[in-house]
Amino acid sequence: MWKIALAFVAFAVLAIFILSKGGDIDMGGEKHGTEVTHEAPSPALAASAAASAPAR
């Protein structure tokens, strides 16, 4: 039983460490309304989306 508790604590410490090194991480859930910020897609992403779209 103590091994399970130790593994849980080790995993939690690792997860908190990774999240703290990640930069601007919002753990607030879904956003609705004026606080939502929509970024324009990068040109490479737009080009790949256009290339993968079926021609009509």
mmCIF file of the N, C-alpha and C atoms, coordinates in Angstrom:
data_MODEL
# 
_entry.id   MODEL 
# 
loop_
_atom_site.group_PDB 
_atom_site.id 
_atom_site.type_symbol 
_atom_site.label_atom_id 
_atom_site.label_alt_id 
_atom_site.label_comp_id 
_atom_site.label_asym_id 
_atom_site.label_entity_id 
_atom_site.label_seq_id 
_atom_site.pdbx_PDB_ins_code 
_atom_site.Cartn_x 
_atom_site.Cartn_y 
_atom_site.Cartn_z 
_atom_site.occupancy 
_atom_site.B_iso_or_equiv 
_atom_site.pdbx_formal_charge 
_atom_site.auth_seq_id 
_atom_site.auth_comp_id 
_atom_site.auth_asym_id 
_atom_site.auth_atom_id 
_atom_site.pdbx_PDB_model_num 
ATOM 1   N N  . MET A 1 1  ? 0.830   -1.205 0.000   1.00 0.00 ? 1  MET A N  1 
ATOM 2   C CA . MET A 1 1  ? 0.000   0.000  0.000   1.00 0.00 ? 1  MET A CA 1 
ATOM 3   C C  . MET A 1 1  ? 0.869   1.260  0.000   1.00 0.00 ? 1  MET A C  1 
ATOM 4   N N  . TRP A 1 2  ? 1.973   1.202  0.732   1.00 0.00 ? 2  TRP A N  1 
ATOM 5   C CA . TRP A 1 2  ? 2.825   2.380  0.803   1.00 0.00 ? 2  TRP A CA 1 
ATOM 6   C C  . TRP A 1 2  ? 3.481   2.666  -0.545  1.00 0.00 ? 2  TRP A C  1 
ATOM 7   N N  . LYS A 1 3  ? 3.639   1.638  -1.375  1.00 0.00 ? 3  LYS A N  1 
ATOM 8   C CA . LYS A 1 3  ? 4.235   1.839  -2.696  1.00 0.00 ? 3  LYS A CA 1 
ATOM 9   C C  . LYS A 1 3  ? 3.292   2.636  -3.601  1.00 0.00 ? 3  LYS A C  1 
ATOM 10  N N  . ILE A 1 4  ? 2.000   2.372  -3.460  1.00 0.00 ? 4  ILE A N  1 
ATOM 11  C CA . ILE A 1 4  ? 1.014   3.119  -4.258  1.00 0.00 ? 4  ILE A CA 1 
ATOM 12  C C  . ILE A 1 4  ? 1.016   4.583  -3.846  1.00 0.00 ? 4  ILE A C  1 
ATOM 13  N N  . ALA A 1 5  ? 1.050   4.846  -2.550  1.00 0.00 ? 5  ALA A N  1 
ATOM 14  C CA . ALA A 1 5  ? 1.075   6.227  -2.059  1.00 0.00 ? 5  ALA A CA 1 
ATOM 15  C C  . ALA A 1 5  ? 2.350   6.940  -2.500  1.00 0.00 ? 5  ALA A C  1 
ATOM 16  N N  . LEU A 1 6  ? 3.476   6.240  -2.437  1.00 0.00 ? 6  LEU A N  1 
ATOM 17  C CA . LEU A 1 6  ? 4.741   6.832  -2.869  1.00 0.00 ? 6  LEU A CA 1 
ATOM 18  C C  . LEU A 1 6  ? 4.718   7.131  -4.365  1.00 0.00 ? 6  LEU A C  1 
ATOM 19  N N  . ALA A 1 7  ? 4.168   6.225  -5.167  1.00 0.00 ? 7  ALA A N  1 
ATOM 20  C CA . ALA A 1 7  ? 4.069   6.448  -6.610  1.00 0.00 ? 7  ALA A CA 1 
ATOM 21  C C  . ALA A 1 7  ? 3.160   7.637  -6.917  1.00 0.00 ? 7  ALA A C  1 
ATOM 22  N N  . PHE A 1 8  ? 2.067   7.768  -6.183  1.00 0.00 ? 8  PHE A N  1 
ATOM 23  C CA . PHE A 1 8  ? 1.154   8.903  -6.388  1.00 0.00 ? 8  PHE A CA 1 
ATOM 24  C C  . PHE A 1 8  ? 1.850   10.218 -6.071  1.00 0.00 ? 8  PHE A C  1 
ATOM 25  N N  . VAL A 1 9  ? 2.563   10.275 -4.968  1.00 0.00 ? 9  VAL A N  1 
ATOM 26  C CA . VAL A 1 9  ? 3.274   11.497 -4.587  1.00 0.00 ? 9  VAL A CA 1 
ATOM 27  C C  . VAL A 1 9  ? 4.352   11.829 -5.615  1.00 0.00 ? 9  VAL A C  1 
ATOM 28  N N  . ALA A 1 10 ? 5.089   10.819 -6.068  1.00 0.00 ? 10 ALA A N  1 
ATOM 29  C CA . ALA A 1 10 ? 6.133   11.057 -7.073  1.00 0.00 ? 10 ALA A CA 1 
ATOM 30  C C  . ALA A 1 10 ? 5.522   11.574 -8.372  1.00 0.00 ? 10 ALA A C  1 
ATOM 31  N N  . PHE A 1 11 ? 4.404   10.997 -8.799  1.00 0.00 ? 11 PHE A N  1 
ATOM 32  C CA . PHE A 1 11 ? 3.736   11.452 -10.020 1.00 0.00 ? 11 PHE A CA 1 
ATOM 33  C C  . PHE A 1 11 ? 3.219   12.876 -9.861  1.00 0.00 ? 11 PHE A C  1 
ATOM 34  N N  . ALA A 1 12 ? 2.650   13.199 -8.699  1.00 0.00 ? 12 ALA A N  1 
ATOM 35  C CA . ALA A 1 12 ? 2.131   14.547 -8.464  1.00 0.00 ? 12 ALA A CA 1 
ATOM 36  C C  . ALA A 1 12 ? 3.261   15.578 -8.485  1.00 0.00 ? 12 ALA A C  1 
ATOM 37  N N  . VAL A 1 13 ? 4.386   15.247 -7.867  1.00 0.00 ? 13 VAL A N  1 
ATOM 38  C CA . VAL A 1 13 ? 5.532   16.165 -7.867  1.00 0.00 ? 13 VAL A CA 1 
ATOM 39  C C  . VAL A 1 13 ? 6.038   16.372 -9.290  1.00 0.00 ? 13 VAL A C  1 
ATOM 40  N N  . LEU A 1 14 ? 6.139   15.297 -10.062 1.00 0.00 ? 14 LEU A N  1 
ATOM 41  C CA . LEU A 1 14 ? 6.582   15.405 -11.440 1.00 0.00 ? 14 LEU A CA 1 
ATOM 42  C C  . LEU A 1 14 ? 5.614   16.248 -12.278 1.00 0.00 ? 14 LEU A C  1 
ATOM 43  N N  . ALA A 1 15 ? 4.318   16.041 -12.095 1.00 0.00 ? 15 ALA A N  1 
ATOM 44  C CA . ALA A 1 15 ? 3.319   16.805 -12.851 1.00 0.00 ? 15 ALA A CA 1 
ATOM 45  C C  . ALA A 1 15 ? 3.384   18.288 -12.507 1.00 0.00 ? 15 ALA A C  1 
ATOM 46  N N  . ILE A 1 16 ? 3.522   18.616 -11.240 1.00 0.00 ? 16 ILE A N  1 
ATOM 47  C CA . ILE A 1 16 ? 3.614   20.023 -10.835 1.00 0.00 ? 16 ILE A CA 1 
ATOM 48  C C  . ILE A 1 16 ? 4.893   20.653 -11.381 1.00 0.00 ? 16 ILE A C  1 
ATOM 49  N N  . PHE A 1 17 ? 5.987   19.903 -11.373 1.00 0.00 ? 17 PHE A N  1 
ATOM 50  C CA . PHE A 1 17 ? 7.243   20.414 -11.925 1.00 0.00 ? 17 PHE A CA 1 
ATOM 51  C C  . PHE A 1 17 ? 7.109   20.708 -13.411 1.00 0.00 ? 17 PHE A C  1 
ATOM 52  N N  . ILE A 1 18 ? 6.519   19.788 -14.164 1.00 0.00 ? 18 ILE A N  1 
ATOM 53  C CA . ILE A 1 18 ? 6.357   19.983 -15.611 1.00 0.00 ? 18 ILE A CA 1 
ATOM 54  C C  . ILE A 1 18 ? 5.426   21.155 -15.896 1.00 0.00 ? 18 ILE A C  1 
ATOM 55  N N  . LEU A 1 19 ? 4.330   21.270 -15.147 1.00 0.00 ? 19 LEU A N  1 
ATOM 56  C CA . LEU A 1 19 ? 3.404   22.377 -15.362 1.00 0.00 ? 19 LEU A CA 1 
ATOM 57  C C  . LEU A 1 19 ? 4.039   23.716 -14.999 1.00 0.00 ? 19 LEU A C  1 
ATOM 58  N N  . SER A 1 20 ? 4.885   23.746 -13.979 1.00 0.00 ? 20 SER A N  1 
ATOM 59  C CA . SER A 1 20 ? 5.528   25.009 -13.593 1.00 0.00 ? 20 SER A CA 1 
ATOM 60  C C  . SER A 1 20 ? 6.559   25.448 -14.626 1.00 0.00 ? 20 SER A C  1 
ATOM 61  N N  . LYS A 1 21 ? 7.165   24.514 -15.345 1.00 0.00 ? 21 LYS A N  1 
ATOM 62  C CA . LYS A 1 21 ? 8.146   24.852 -16.376 1.00 0.00 ? 21 LYS A CA 1 
ATOM 63  C C  . LYS A 1 21 ? 7.489   25.169 -17.709 1.00 0.00 ? 21 LYS A C  1 
ATOM 64  N N  . GLY A 1 22 ? 6.180   24.944 -17.835 1.00 0.00 ? 22 GLY A N  1 
ATOM 65  C CA . GLY A 1 22 ? 5.501   25.080 -19.111 1.00 0.00 ? 22 GLY A CA 1 
ATOM 66  C C  . GLY A 1 22 ? 5.219   26.489 -19.549 1.00 0.00 ? 22 GLY A C  1 
ATOM 67  N N  . GLY A 1 23 ? 5.326   27.465 -18.680 1.00 0.00 ? 23 GLY A N  1 
ATOM 68  C CA . GLY A 1 23 ? 5.041   28.838 -19.074 1.00 0.00 ? 23 GLY A CA 1 
ATOM 69  C C  . GLY A 1 23 ? 3.626   29.242 -18.705 1.00 0.00 ? 23 GLY A C  1 
ATOM 70  N N  . ASP A 1 24 ? 2.937   29.876 -19.638 1.00 0.00 ? 24 ASP A N  1 
ATOM 71  C CA . ASP A 1 24 ? 1.604   30.420 -19.383 1.00 0.00 ? 24 ASP A CA 1 
ATOM 72  C C  . ASP A 1 24 ? 0.561   29.323 -19.604 1.00 0.00 ? 24 ASP A C  1 
ATOM 73  N N  . ILE A 1 25 ? 0.215   28.607 -18.544 1.00 0.00 ? 25 ILE A N  1 
ATOM 74  C CA . ILE A 1 25 ? -0.764  27.534 -18.628 1.00 0.00 ? 25 ILE A CA 1 
ATOM 75  C C  . ILE A 1 25 ? -2.012  27.972 -17.874 1.00 0.00 ? 25 ILE A C  1 
ATOM 76  N N  . ASP A 1 26 ? -3.147  27.958 -18.563 1.00 0.00 ? 26 ASP A N  1 
ATOM 77  C CA . ASP A 1 26 ? -4.410  28.366 -17.955 1.00 0.00 ? 26 ASP A CA 1 
ATOM 78  C C  . ASP A 1 26 ? -5.192  27.124 -17.564 1.00 0.00 ? 26 ASP A C  1 
ATOM 79  N N  . MET A 1 27 ? -5.369  26.899 -16.274 1.00 0.00 ? 27 MET A N  1 
ATOM 80  C CA . MET A 1 27 ? -6.107  25.743 -15.782 1.00 0.00 ? 27 MET A CA 1 
ATOM 81  C C  . MET A 1 27 ? -7.547  26.130 -15.423 1.00 0.00 ? 27 MET A C  1 
ATOM 82  N N  . GLY A 1 28 ? -8.047  27.220 -16.006 1.00 0.00 ? 28 GLY A N  1 
ATOM 83  C CA . GLY A 1 28 ? -9.346  27.748 -15.638 1.00 0.00 ? 28 GLY A CA 1 
ATOM 84  C C  . GLY A 1 28 ? -10.527 27.098 -16.335 1.00 0.00 ? 28 GLY A C  1 
ATOM 85  N N  . GLY A 1 29 ? -10.320 26.205 -17.255 1.00 0.00 ? 29 GLY A N  1 
ATOM 86  C CA . GLY A 1 29 ? -11.439 25.585 -17.953 1.00 0.00 ? 29 GLY A CA 1 
ATOM 87  C C  . GLY A 1 29 ? -11.844 26.382 -19.175 1.00 0.00 ? 29 GLY A C  1 
ATOM 88  N N  . GLU A 1 30 ? -13.058 26.127 -19.636 1.00 0.00 ? 30 GLU A N  1 
ATOM 89  C CA . GLU A 1 30 ? -13.543 26.795 -20.837 1.00 0.00 ? 30 GLU A CA 1 
ATOM 90  C C  . GLU A 1 30 ? -13.808 28.265 -20.558 1.00 0.00 ? 30 GLU A C  1 
ATOM 91  N N  . LYS A 1 31 ? -13.544 29.090 -21.551 1.00 0.00 ? 31 LYS A N  1 
ATOM 92  C CA . LYS A 1 31 ? -13.768 30.533 -21.439 1.00 0.00 ? 31 LYS A CA 1 
ATOM 93  C C  . LYS A 1 31 ? -14.887 30.938 -22.388 1.00 0.00 ? 31 LYS A C  1 
ATOM 94  N N  . HIS A 1 32 ? -15.768 31.776 -21.893 1.00 0.00 ? 32 HIS A N  1 
ATOM 95  C CA . HIS A 1 32 ? -16.874 32.288 -22.693 1.00 0.00 ? 32 HIS A CA 1 
ATOM 96  C C  . HIS A 1 32 ? -16.977 33.780 -22.454 1.00 0.00 ? 32 HIS A C  1 
ATOM 97  N N  . GLY A 1 33 ? -17.238 34.520 -23.515 1.00 0.00 ? 33 GLY A N  1 
ATOM 98  C CA . GLY A 1 33 ? -17.459 35.946 -23.346 1.00 0.00 ? 33 GLY A CA 1 
ATOM 99  C C  . GLY A 1 33 ? -16.258 36.773 -23.733 1.00 0.00 ? 33 GLY A C  1 
ATOM 100 N N  . THR A 1 34 ? -16.068 37.881 -23.015 1.00 0.00 ? 34 THR A N  1 
ATOM 101 C CA . THR A 1 34 ? -15.054 38.862 -23.403 1.00 0.00 ? 34 THR A CA 1 
ATOM 102 C C  . THR A 1 34 ? -13.640 38.435 -23.060 1.00 0.00 ? 34 THR A C  1 
ATOM 103 N N  . GLU A 1 35 ? -13.466 37.495 -22.148 1.00 0.00 ? 35 GLU A N  1 
ATOM 104 C CA . GLU A 1 35 ? -12.105 37.094 -21.778 1.00 0.00 ? 35 GLU A CA 1 
ATOM 105 C C  . GLU A 1 35 ? -11.474 36.129 -22.773 1.00 0.00 ? 35 GLU A C  1 
ATOM 106 N N  . VAL A 1 36 ? -12.223 35.721 -23.802 1.00 0.00 ? 36 VAL A N  1 
ATOM 107 C CA . VAL A 1 36 ? -11.704 34.795 -24.805 1.00 0.00 ? 36 VAL A CA 1 
ATOM 108 C C  . VAL A 1 36 ? -10.799 35.552 -25.764 1.00 0.00 ? 36 VAL A C  1 
ATOM 109 N N  . THR A 1 37 ? -9.622  35.000 -26.025 1.00 0.00 ? 37 THR A N  1 
ATOM 110 C CA . THR A 1 37 ? -8.722  35.582 -27.019 1.00 0.00 ? 37 THR A CA 1 
ATOM 111 C C  . THR A 1 37 ? -8.517  34.558 -28.123 1.00 0.00 ? 37 THR A C  1 
ATOM 112 N N  . HIS A 1 38 ? -8.781  34.971 -29.344 1.00 0.00 ? 38 HIS A N  1 
ATOM 113 C CA . HIS A 1 38 ? -8.607  34.099 -30.497 1.00 0.00 ? 38 HIS A CA 1 
ATOM 114 C C  . HIS A 1 38 ? -7.387  34.586 -31.267 1.00 0.00 ? 38 HIS A C  1 
ATOM 115 N N  . GLU A 1 39 ? -6.438  33.693 -31.433 1.00 0.00 ? 39 GLU A N  1 
ATOM 116 C CA . GLU A 1 39 ? -5.249  34.042 -32.189 1.00 0.00 ? 39 GLU A CA 1 
ATOM 117 C C  . GLU A 1 39 ? -5.424  33.589 -33.630 1.00 0.00 ? 39 GLU A C  1 
ATOM 118 N N  . ALA A 1 40 ? -4.860  34.352 -34.552 1.00 0.00 ? 40 ALA A N  1 
ATOM 119 C CA . ALA A 1 40 ? -4.913  33.980 -35.964 1.00 0.00 ? 40 ALA A CA 1 
ATOM 120 C C  . ALA A 1 40 ? -4.029  32.757 -36.177 1.00 0.00 ? 40 ALA A C  1 
ATOM 121 N N  . PRO A 1 41 ? -4.458  31.836 -37.033 1.00 0.00 ? 41 PRO A N  1 
ATOM 122 C CA . PRO A 1 41 ? -3.616  30.657 -37.281 1.00 0.00 ? 41 PRO A CA 1 
ATOM 123 C C  . PRO A 1 41 ? -2.337  31.047 -38.006 1.00 0.00 ? 41 PRO A C  1 
ATOM 124 N N  . SER A 1 42 ? -1.307  30.273 -37.755 1.00 0.00 ? 42 SER A N  1 
ATOM 125 C CA . SER A 1 42 ? -0.032  30.558 -38.412 1.00 0.00 ? 42 SER A CA 1 
ATOM 126 C C  . SER A 1 42 ? -0.160  30.299 -39.912 1.00 0.00 ? 42 SER A C  1 
ATOM 127 N N  . PRO A 1 43 ? 0.638   30.956 -40.733 1.00 0.00 ? 43 PRO A N  1 
ATOM 128 C CA . PRO A 1 43 ? 0.563   30.733 -42.195 1.00 0.00 ? 43 PRO A CA 1 
ATOM 129 C C  . PRO A 1 43 ? 0.823   29.279 -42.584 1.00 0.00 ? 43 PRO A C  1 
ATOM 130 N N  . ALA A 1 44 ? 1.737   28.603 -41.878 1.00 0.00 ? 44 ALA A N  1 
ATOM 131 C CA . ALA A 1 44 ? 2.014   27.207 -42.202 1.00 0.00 ? 44 ALA A CA 1 
ATOM 132 C C  . ALA A 1 44 ? 0.798   26.332 -41.911 1.00 0.00 ? 44 ALA A C  1 
ATOM 133 N N  . LEU A 1 45 ? 0.105   26.613 -40.811 1.00 0.00 ? 45 LEU A N  1 
ATOM 134 C CA . LEU A 1 45 ? -1.090  25.841 -40.464 1.00 0.00 ? 45 LEU A CA 1 
ATOM 135 C C  . LEU A 1 45 ? -2.198  26.107 -41.484 1.00 0.00 ? 45 LEU A C  1 
ATOM 136 N N  . ALA A 1 46 ? -2.377  27.342 -41.903 1.00 0.00 ? 46 ALA A N  1 
ATOM 137 C CA . ALA A 1 46 ? -3.402  27.658 -42.887 1.00 0.00 ? 46 ALA A CA 1 
ATOM 138 C C  . ALA A 1 46 ? -3.104  26.993 -44.219 1.00 0.00 ? 46 ALA A C  1 
ATOM 139 N N  . ALA A 1 47 ? -1.821  26.968 -44.614 1.00 0.00 ? 47 ALA A N  1 
ATOM 140 C CA . ALA A 1 47 ? -1.448  26.354 -45.880 1.00 0.00 ? 47 ALA A CA 1 
ATOM 141 C C  . ALA A 1 47 ? -1.663  24.835 -45.844 1.00 0.00 ? 47 ALA A C  1 
ATOM 142 N N  . SER A 1 48 ? -1.345  24.218 -44.712 1.00 0.00 ? 48 SER A N  1 
ATOM 143 C CA . SER A 1 48 ? -1.542  22.765 -44.629 1.00 0.00 ? 48 SER A CA 1 
ATOM 144 C C  . SER A 1 48 ? -3.024  22.427 -44.601 1.00 0.00 ? 48 SER A C  1 
ATOM 145 N N  . ALA A 1 49 ? -3.830  23.270 -43.994 1.00 0.00 ? 49 ALA A N  1 
ATOM 146 C CA . ALA A 1 49 ? -5.281  23.028 -43.964 1.00 0.00 ? 49 ALA A CA 1 
ATOM 147 C C  . ALA A 1 49 ? -5.860  23.193 -45.368 1.00 0.00 ? 49 ALA A C  1 
ATOM 148 N N  . ALA A 1 50 ? -5.372  24.166 -46.125 1.00 0.00 ? 50 ALA A N  1 
ATOM 149 C CA . ALA A 1 50 ? -5.862  24.362 -47.490 1.00 0.00 ? 50 ALA A CA 1 
ATOM 150 C C  . ALA A 1 50 ? -5.416  23.229 -48.399 1.00 0.00 ? 50 ALA A C  1 
ATOM 151 N N  . ALA A 1 51 ? -4.225  22.703 -48.172 1.00 0.00 ? 51 ALA A N  1 
ATOM 152 C CA . ALA A 1 51 ? -3.715  21.611 -49.005 1.00 0.00 ? 51 ALA A CA 1 
ATOM 153 C C  . ALA A 1 51 ? -4.446  20.309 -48.728 1.00 0.00 ? 51 ALA A C  1 
ATOM 154 N N  . SER A 1 52 ? -4.906  20.114 -47.500 1.00 0.00 ? 52 SER A N  1 
ATOM 155 C CA . SER A 1 52 ? -5.575  18.862 -47.171 1.00 0.00 ? 52 SER A CA 1 
ATOM 156 C C  . SER A 1 52 ? -7.074  18.908 -47.449 1.00 0.00 ? 52 SER A C  1 
ATOM 157 N N  . ALA A 1 53 ? -7.612  20.068 -47.786 1.00 0.00 ? 53 ALA A N  1 
ATOM 158 C CA . ALA A 1 53 ? -9.036  20.178 -48.090 1.00 0.00 ? 53 ALA A CA 1 
ATOM 159 C C  . ALA A 1 53 ? -9.321  19.532 -49.439 1.00 0.00 ? 53 ALA A C  1 
ATOM 160 N N  . PRO A 1 54 ? -10.432 18.802 -49.550 1.00 0.00 ? 54 PRO A N  1 
ATOM 161 C CA . PRO A 1 54 ? -10.760 18.160 -50.830 1.00 0.00 ? 54 PRO A CA 1 
ATOM 162 C C  . PRO A 1 54 ? -11.157 19.207 -51.875 1.00 0.00 ? 54 PRO A C  1 
ATOM 163 N N  . ALA A 1 55 ? -10.751 18.984 -53.101 1.00 0.00 ? 55 ALA A N  1 
ATOM 164 C CA . ALA A 1 55 ? -11.089 19.908 -54.206 1.00 0.00 ? 55 ALA A CA 1 
ATOM 165 C C  . ALA A 1 55 ? -12.493 19.589 -54.685 1.00 0.00 ? 55 ALA A C  1 
ATOM 166 N N  . ARG A 1 56 ? -13.243 20.635 -55.027 1.00 0.00 ? 56 ARG A N  1 
ATOM 167 C CA . ARG A 1 56 ? -14.615 20.453 -55.509 1.00 0.00 ? 56 ARG A CA 1 
ATOM 168 C C  . ARG A 1 56 ? -14.724 20.872 -56.935 1.00 0.00 ? 56 ARG A C  1 
# 
